[in-house]
Amino acid sequence: MSEDKKFKLYRCRPCGFIYDPNVGVKDYGIEPGIPFEELGEDWVCPKCAASIWMFEEVKE
């Protein structure tokens, strides 16, 4: 069994920013490996400050 965890990507609908849990958002203290679901309800897009509710899952 692979130890690599498959994380879902999420896109900010207003600006197109992609949150990739494999990369995180270092400038905001979010280390790689944190799933989108664990960011918290008060988290906002680092690019445009849109609410977390403005993100949608990126379908492959």
N, CA, C and O atoms as a CHARMM CRD file, in Angstrom:
* protein
*
  240
    1    1 MET  N      0.83100  -1.18200   0.00000 PROA 1      0.00000
    2    1 MET  CA     0.00000   0.00000   0.00000 PROA 1      0.00000
    3    1 MET  C      0.87700   1.24600   0.00000 PROA 1      0.00000
    4    1 MET  O      1.89600   1.29500   0.68900 PROA 1      0.00000
    5    2 SER  N      0.48600   2.23600  -0.76100 PROA 2      0.00000
    6    2 SER  CA     1.25500   3.47700  -0.86600 PROA 2      0.00000
    7    2 SER  C      1.05100   4.33800   0.37100 PROA 2      0.00000
    8    2 SER  O     -0.04600   4.38800   0.92600 PROA 2      0.00000
    9    3 GLU  N      2.11100   5.01700   0.80100 PROA 3      0.00000
   10    3 GLU  CA     2.01600   5.91500   1.94300 PROA 3      0.00000
   11    3 GLU  C      1.60800   7.32300   1.51100 PROA 3      0.00000
   12    3 GLU  O      1.29700   8.16400   2.35500 PROA 3      0.00000
   13    4 ASP  N      1.60900   7.58400   0.20700 PROA 4      0.00000
   14    4 ASP  CA     1.23200   8.90000  -0.29800 PROA 4      0.00000
   15    4 ASP  C     -0.26400   9.10200  -0.13600 PROA 4      0.00000
   16    4 ASP  O     -1.06200   8.27000  -0.56700 PROA 4      0.00000
   17    5 LYS  N     -0.63900  10.20700   0.48600 PROA 5      0.00000
   18    5 LYS  CA    -2.04400  10.52200   0.67300 PROA 5      0.00000
   19    5 LYS  C     -2.50800  11.36600  -0.50700 PROA 5      0.00000
   20    5 LYS  O     -1.83100  12.31700  -0.89700 PROA 5      0.00000
   21    6 LYS  N     -3.64600  11.02300  -1.06700 PROA 6      0.00000
   22    6 LYS  CA    -4.20200  11.76200  -2.20000 PROA 6      0.00000
   23    6 LYS  C     -5.05900  12.89600  -1.65500 PROA 6      0.00000
   24    6 LYS  O     -6.13200  12.66500  -1.09600 PROA 6      0.00000
   25    7 PHE  N     -4.57500  14.12600  -1.82200 PROA 7      0.00000
   26    7 PHE  CA    -5.31000  15.29500  -1.36400 PROA 7      0.00000
   27    7 PHE  C     -6.13900  15.87500  -2.49700 PROA 7      0.00000
   28    7 PHE  O     -5.74200  15.82000  -3.66100 PROA 7      0.00000
   29    8 LYS  N     -7.29100  16.42900  -2.15000 PROA 8      0.00000
   30    8 LYS  CA    -8.13300  17.10600  -3.12900 PROA 8      0.00000
   31    8 LYS  C     -7.67100  18.55000  -3.27100 PROA 8      0.00000
   32    8 LYS  O     -7.26900  19.18700  -2.29700 PROA 8      0.00000
   33    9 LEU  N     -7.73600  19.04900  -4.49100 PROA 9      0.00000
   34    9 LEU  CA    -7.41900  20.44700  -4.77100 PROA 9      0.00000
   35    9 LEU  C     -8.70500  21.25300  -4.73100 PROA 9      0.00000
   36    9 LEU  O     -9.77400  20.75100  -5.08000 PROA 9      0.00000
   37   10 TYR  N     -8.59800  22.51100  -4.30100 PROA 10     0.00000
   38   10 TYR  CA    -9.75300  23.40300  -4.26500 PROA 10     0.00000
   39   10 TYR  C     -9.40800  24.71300  -4.94500 PROA 10     0.00000
   40   10 TYR  O     -8.30900  25.24300  -4.78400 PROA 10     0.00000
   41   11 ARG  N    -10.37900  25.23600  -5.72000 PROA 11     0.00000
   42   11 ARG  CA   -10.19000  26.46900  -6.48800 PROA 11     0.00000
   43   11 ARG  C    -11.10100  27.56400  -5.92300 PROA 11     0.00000
   44   11 ARG  O    -12.27600  27.33800  -5.63200 PROA 11     0.00000
   45   12 CYS  N    -10.51400  28.76300  -5.77900 PROA 12     0.00000
   46   12 CYS  CA   -11.28200  29.93200  -5.39100 PROA 12     0.00000
   47   12 CYS  C    -12.08100  30.37300  -6.61600 PROA 12     0.00000
   48   12 CYS  O    -11.49900  30.67900  -7.65700 PROA 12     0.00000
   49   13 ARG  N    -13.38900  30.40800  -6.50100 PROA 13     0.00000
   50   13 ARG  CA   -14.22000  30.77500  -7.65200 PROA 13     0.00000
   51   13 ARG  C    -13.99400  32.22000  -8.10900 PROA 13     0.00000
   52   13 ARG  O    -13.95900  32.45300  -9.31700 PROA 13     0.00000
   53   14 PRO  N    -13.84000  33.20100  -7.21600 PROA 14     0.00000
   54   14 PRO  CA   -13.64400  34.57200  -7.68400 PROA 14     0.00000
   55   14 PRO  C    -12.31300  34.81800  -8.41000 PROA 14     0.00000
   56   14 PRO  O    -12.29300  35.52200  -9.42000 PROA 14     0.00000
   57   15 CYS  N    -11.20600  34.25300  -7.91800 PROA 15     0.00000
   58   15 CYS  CA    -9.90800  34.62000  -8.49900 PROA 15     0.00000
   59   15 CYS  C     -9.14900  33.46500  -9.14500 PROA 15     0.00000
   60   15 CYS  O     -8.18300  33.70300  -9.87100 PROA 15     0.00000
   61   16 GLY  N     -9.55700  32.22700  -8.90300 PROA 16     0.00000
   62   16 GLY  CA    -8.89500  31.08900  -9.53000 PROA 16     0.00000
   63   16 GLY  C     -7.73100  30.50600  -8.75000 PROA 16     0.00000
   64   16 GLY  O     -7.11200  29.54900  -9.21500 PROA 16     0.00000
   65   17 PHE  N     -7.40400  31.05200  -7.56900 PROA 17     0.00000
   66   17 PHE  CA    -6.32800  30.49800  -6.74500 PROA 17     0.00000
   67   17 PHE  C     -6.62400  29.03100  -6.44800 PROA 17     0.00000
   68   17 PHE  O     -7.75300  28.67600  -6.10800 PROA 17     0.00000
   69   18 ILE  N     -5.61200  28.18500  -6.57600 PROA 18     0.00000
   70   18 ILE  CA    -5.76000  26.75600  -6.27200 PROA 18     0.00000
   71   18 ILE  C     -5.06700  26.46000  -4.95200 PROA 18     0.00000
   72   18 ILE  O     -3.87500  26.72000  -4.78800 PROA 18     0.00000
   73   19 TYR  N     -5.84300  25.90400  -3.99800 PROA 19     0.00000
   74   19 TYR  CA    -5.23300  25.44000  -2.75300 PROA 19     0.00000
   75   19 TYR  C     -4.83100  23.99000  -2.95900 PROA 19     0.00000
   76   19 TYR  O     -5.67900  23.12600  -3.18500 PROA 19     0.00000
   77   20 ASP  N     -3.53800  23.73000  -2.88100 PROA 20     0.00000
   78   20 ASP  CA    -2.98500  22.39000  -3.03200 PROA 20     0.00000
   79   20 ASP  C     -2.38800  21.98100  -1.69000 PROA 20     0.00000
   80   20 ASP  O     -1.35000  22.51000  -1.29300 PROA 20     0.00000
   81   21 PRO  N     -3.02500  21.04600  -0.98500 PROA 21     0.00000
   82   21 PRO  CA    -2.51500  20.60300   0.31200 PROA 21     0.00000
   83   21 PRO  C     -1.11400  20.00200   0.25600 PROA 21     0.00000
   84   21 PRO  O     -0.41700  19.96200   1.27000 PROA 21     0.00000
   85   22 ASN  N     -0.70000  19.53700  -0.90900 PROA 22     0.00000
   86   22 ASN  CA     0.65600  18.99100  -1.05000 PROA 22     0.00000
   87   22 ASN  C      1.71000  20.09200  -0.98300 PROA 22     0.00000
   88   22 ASN  O      2.87500  19.82700  -0.68600 PROA 22     0.00000
   89   23 VAL  N      1.29800  21.32900  -1.26000 PROA 23     0.00000
   90   23 VAL  CA     2.20800  22.47000  -1.27400 PROA 23     0.00000
   91   23 VAL  C      2.01200  23.36200  -0.04800 PROA 23     0.00000
   92   23 VAL  O      2.97900  23.88500   0.50600 PROA 23     0.00000
   93   24 GLY  N      0.75100  23.53200   0.37300 PROA 24     0.00000
   94   24 GLY  CA     0.44000  24.44100   1.46900 PROA 24     0.00000
   95   24 GLY  C      0.52100  25.88800   0.99600 PROA 24     0.00000
   96   24 GLY  O      0.59300  26.15600  -0.20300 PROA 24     0.00000
   97   25 VAL  N      0.50800  26.81700   1.94900 PROA 25     0.00000
   98   25 VAL  CA     0.64400  28.24800   1.65100 PROA 25     0.00000
   99   25 VAL  C      1.64700  28.79500   2.66200 PROA 25     0.00000
  100   25 VAL  O      1.26900  29.34300   3.69800 PROA 25     0.00000
  101   26 LYS  N      2.91300  28.63900   2.34700 PROA 26     0.00000
  102   26 LYS  CA     3.99200  28.95600   3.28100 PROA 26     0.00000
  103   26 LYS  C      3.91100  30.39100   3.81700 PROA 26     0.00000
  104   26 LYS  O      4.15700  30.62200   5.00000 PROA 26     0.00000
  105   27 ASP  N      3.56600  31.35900   2.94900 PROA 27     0.00000
  106   27 ASP  CA     3.48700  32.75500   3.37900 PROA 27     0.00000
  107   27 ASP  C      2.43500  32.98300   4.46600 PROA 27     0.00000
  108   27 ASP  O      2.47000  33.99500   5.16700 PROA 27     0.00000
  109   28 TYR  N      1.50400  32.04500   4.60100 PROA 28     0.00000
  110   28 TYR  CA     0.44100  32.16000   5.59600 PROA 28     0.00000
  111   28 TYR  C      0.57200  31.11500   6.70300 PROA 28     0.00000
  112   28 TYR  O     -0.35800  30.91000   7.48200 PROA 28     0.00000
  113   29 GLY  N      1.72400  30.45900   6.76900 PROA 29     0.00000
  114   29 GLY  CA     1.98500  29.49300   7.82900 PROA 29     0.00000
  115   29 GLY  C      1.27700  28.16300   7.66800 PROA 29     0.00000
  116   29 GLY  O      1.15900  27.40100   8.62700 PROA 29     0.00000
  117   30 ILE  N      0.80500  27.87800   6.46200 PROA 30     0.00000
  118   30 ILE  CA     0.12900  26.60400   6.22500 PROA 30     0.00000
  119   30 ILE  C      1.12100  25.65900   5.56700 PROA 30     0.00000
  120   30 ILE  O      1.47300  25.80800   4.39700 PROA 30     0.00000
  121   31 GLU  N      1.55600  24.69800   6.34200 PROA 31     0.00000
  122   31 GLU  CA     2.55900  23.74900   5.88400 PROA 31     0.00000
  123   31 GLU  C      1.93900  22.71000   4.95100 PROA 31     0.00000
  124   31 GLU  O      0.73500  22.46200   5.02100 PROA 31     0.00000
  125   32 PRO  N      2.73200  22.10900   4.09300 PROA 32     0.00000
  126   32 PRO  CA     2.23000  21.02200   3.24900 PROA 32     0.00000
  127   32 PRO  C      1.65000  19.89600   4.09200 PROA 32     0.00000
  128   32 PRO  O      2.13300  19.61400   5.18800 PROA 32     0.00000
  129   33 GLY  N      0.61100  19.25800   3.57100 PROA 33     0.00000
  130   33 GLY  CA     0.00100  18.12300   4.26200 PROA 33     0.00000
  131   33 GLY  C     -1.27900  18.46200   5.00300 PROA 33     0.00000
  132   33 GLY  O     -1.89300  17.57400   5.59400 PROA 33     0.00000
  133   34 ILE  N     -1.70200  19.72800   4.98900 PROA 34     0.00000
  134   34 ILE  CA    -2.93400  20.11300   5.68200 PROA 34     0.00000
  135   34 ILE  C     -4.08800  20.09800   4.67700 PROA 34     0.00000
  136   34 ILE  O     -4.11600  20.90800   3.75100 PROA 34     0.00000
  137   35 PRO  N     -5.04700  19.17100   4.86100 PROA 35     0.00000
  138   35 PRO  CA    -6.18100  19.10100   3.93200 PROA 35     0.00000
  139   35 PRO  C     -7.03200  20.37000   4.00400 PROA 35     0.00000
  140   35 PRO  O     -7.10100  21.02400   5.04500 PROA 35     0.00000
  141   36 PHE  N     -7.66500  20.70200   2.91300 PROA 36     0.00000
  142   36 PHE  CA    -8.53300  21.87900   2.82800 PROA 36     0.00000
  143   36 PHE  C     -9.57000  21.87700   3.95200 PROA 36     0.00000
  144   36 PHE  O     -9.85600  22.91700   4.54500 PROA 36     0.00000
  145   37 GLU  N    -10.12400  20.70800   4.23500 PROA 37     0.00000
  146   37 GLU  CA   -11.17600  20.57600   5.25000 PROA 37     0.00000
  147   37 GLU  C    -10.70500  20.96600   6.64200 PROA 37     0.00000
  148   37 GLU  O    -11.53500  21.23300   7.51100 PROA 37     0.00000
  149   38 GLU  N     -9.40600  21.00500   6.87900 PROA 38     0.00000
  150   38 GLU  CA    -8.86600  21.33500   8.19500 PROA 38     0.00000
  151   38 GLU  C     -8.41200  22.78700   8.32200 PROA 38     0.00000
  152   38 GLU  O     -7.83800  23.16100   9.34500 PROA 38     0.00000
  153   39 LEU  N     -8.65800  23.61200   7.30200 PROA 39     0.00000
  154   39 LEU  CA    -8.20200  25.00400   7.34900 PROA 39     0.00000
  155   39 LEU  C     -9.00600  25.86200   8.31500 PROA 39     0.00000
  156   39 LEU  O     -8.48200  26.84600   8.83700 PROA 39     0.00000
  157   40 GLY  N    -10.25100  25.51900   8.56400 PROA 40     0.00000
  158   40 GLY  CA   -11.08500  26.28100   9.47800 PROA 40     0.00000
  159   40 GLY  C    -12.01600  27.22500   8.73200 PROA 40     0.00000
  160   40 GLY  O    -11.69700  27.69700   7.64000 PROA 40     0.00000
  161   41 GLU  N    -13.16100  27.49100   9.32800 PROA 41     0.00000
  162   41 GLU  CA   -14.19400  28.30500   8.69100 PROA 41     0.00000
  163   41 GLU  C    -13.79200  29.75800   8.49400 PROA 41     0.00000
  164   41 GLU  O    -14.35500  30.44000   7.63800 PROA 41     0.00000
  165   42 ASP  N    -12.83500  30.24200   9.26400 PROA 42     0.00000
  166   42 ASP  CA   -12.43000  31.65000   9.15200 PROA 42     0.00000
  167   42 ASP  C    -11.28200  31.85900   8.15300 PROA 42     0.00000
  168   42 ASP  O    -10.84200  32.98900   7.94200 PROA 42     0.00000
  169   43 TRP  N    -10.80300  30.77800   7.54500 PROA 43     0.00000
  170   43 TRP  CA    -9.71900  30.88700   6.56000 PROA 43     0.00000
  171   43 TRP  C    -10.23400  31.59500   5.32100 PROA 43     0.00000
  172   43 TRP  O    -11.37700  31.38600   4.91600 PROA 43     0.00000
  173   44 VAL  N     -9.39600  32.43400   4.71300 PROA 44     0.00000
  174   44 VAL  CA    -9.76800  33.14300   3.48700 PROA 44     0.00000
  175   44 VAL  C     -8.70500  32.91800   2.42200 PROA 44     0.00000
  176   44 VAL  O     -7.57200  32.54300   2.72200 PROA 44     0.00000
  177   45 CYS  N     -9.08400  33.15100   1.19600 PROA 45     0.00000
  178   45 CYS  CA    -8.16300  33.00200   0.06500 PROA 45     0.00000
  179   45 CYS  C     -6.98200  33.95300   0.24700 PROA 45     0.00000
  180   45 CYS  O     -7.18400  35.14400   0.48300 PROA 45     0.00000
  181   46 PRO  N     -5.75600  33.44500   0.14000 PROA 46     0.00000
  182   46 PRO  CA    -4.58400  34.30700   0.30000 PROA 46     0.00000
  183   46 PRO  C     -4.38500  35.28900  -0.85800 PROA 46     0.00000
  184   46 PRO  O     -3.60900  36.23700  -0.74000 PROA 46     0.00000
  185   47 LYS  N     -5.07600  35.06700  -1.96300 PROA 47     0.00000
  186   47 LYS  CA    -4.92100  35.94100  -3.11800 PROA 47     0.00000
  187   47 LYS  C     -5.96400  37.06800  -3.14000 PROA 47     0.00000
  188   47 LYS  O     -5.62800  38.21300  -3.44000 PROA 47     0.00000
  189   48 CYS  N     -7.23200  36.74800  -2.82500 PROA 48     0.00000
  190   48 CYS  CA    -8.29300  37.75600  -2.93900 PROA 48     0.00000
  191   48 CYS  C     -9.13900  37.93400  -1.68500 PROA 48     0.00000
  192   48 CYS  O    -10.05500  38.75600  -1.66900 PROA 48     0.00000
  193   49 ALA  N     -8.84100  37.16700  -0.62700 PROA 49     0.00000
  194   49 ALA  CA    -9.54100  37.24200   0.66300 PROA 49     0.00000
  195   49 ALA  C    -10.99100  36.76700   0.60700 PROA 49     0.00000
  196   49 ALA  O    -11.79000  37.12300   1.47400 PROA 49     0.00000
  197   50 ALA  N    -11.34000  35.97100  -0.39800 PROA 50     0.00000
  198   50 ALA  CA   -12.68600  35.39100  -0.46100 PROA 50     0.00000
  199   50 ALA  C    -12.83800  34.36700   0.65700 PROA 50     0.00000
  200   50 ALA  O    -11.86700  33.72900   1.06500 PROA 50     0.00000
  201   51 SER  N    -14.05300  34.21600   1.14200 PROA 51     0.00000
  202   51 SER  CA   -14.37500  33.25400   2.18400 PROA 51     0.00000
  203   51 SER  C    -14.07900  31.82900   1.72000 PROA 51     0.00000
  204   51 SER  O    -14.09700  31.53700   0.52400 PROA 51     0.00000
  205   52 ILE  N    -13.81200  30.96300   2.66800 PROA 52     0.00000
  206   52 ILE  CA   -13.55700  29.54800   2.36200 PROA 52     0.00000
  207   52 ILE  C    -14.75000  28.93100   1.63300 PROA 52     0.00000
  208   52 ILE  O    -14.59800  27.96400   0.88600 PROA 52     0.00000
  209   53 TRP  N    -15.92700  29.49300   1.85300 PROA 53     0.00000
  210   53 TRP  CA   -17.14500  28.96800   1.21100 PROA 53     0.00000
  211   53 TRP  C    -17.17100  29.27900  -0.28900 PROA 53     0.00000
  212   53 TRP  O    -18.02000  28.75100  -1.00800 PROA 53     0.00000
  213   54 MET  N    -16.26500  30.11800  -0.76600 PROA 54     0.00000
  214   54 MET  CA   -16.20100  30.45800  -2.18000 PROA 54     0.00000
  215   54 MET  C    -15.29500  29.50100  -2.96400 PROA 54     0.00000
  216   54 MET  O    -15.05300  29.71000  -4.15300 PROA 54     0.00000
  217   55 PHE  N    -14.80200  28.47000  -2.30900 PROA 55     0.00000
  218   55 PHE  CA   -13.93700  27.47600  -2.95400 PROA 55     0.00000
  219   55 PHE  C    -14.76300  26.28000  -3.41000 PROA 55     0.00000
  220   55 PHE  O    -15.76600  25.91800  -2.79400 PROA 55     0.00000
  221   56 GLU  N    -14.30900  25.67800  -4.51100 PROA 56     0.00000
  222   56 GLU  CA   -14.94300  24.47000  -5.01500 PROA 56     0.00000
  223   56 GLU  C    -13.87100  23.42800  -5.28200 PROA 56     0.00000
  224   56 GLU  O    -12.73700  23.75500  -5.63300 PROA 56     0.00000
  225   57 GLU  N    -14.24600  22.17500  -5.11000 PROA 57     0.00000
  226   57 GLU  CA   -13.29900  21.09200  -5.37600 PROA 57     0.00000
  227   57 GLU  C    -12.96100  21.05900  -6.86300 PROA 57     0.00000
  228   57 GLU  O    -13.83800  21.21200  -7.71300 PROA 57     0.00000
  229   58 VAL  N    -11.68400  20.85800  -7.16500 PROA 58     0.00000
  230   58 VAL  CA   -11.24200  20.73000  -8.54700 PROA 58     0.00000
  231   58 VAL  C    -11.45100  19.27500  -8.94700 PROA 58     0.00000
  232   58 VAL  O    -10.86600  18.36600  -8.35700 PROA 58     0.00000
  233   59 LYS  N    -12.28100  19.06900  -9.94100 PROA 59     0.00000
  234   59 LYS  CA   -12.54000  17.71000 -10.43900 PROA 59     0.00000
  235   59 LYS  C    -11.52200  17.40200 -11.52700 PROA 59     0.00000
  236   59 LYS  O    -11.28600  18.21800 -12.41900 PROA 59     0.00000
  237   60 GLU  N    -10.93600  16.24500 -11.44900 PROA 60     0.00000
  238   60 GLU  CA    -9.89700  15.86000 -12.42000 PROA 60     0.00000
  239   60 GLU  C    -10.46900  15.48100 -13.75600 PROA 60     0.00000
  240   60 GLU  O     -9.72200  15.13600 -14.67100 PROA 60     0.00000
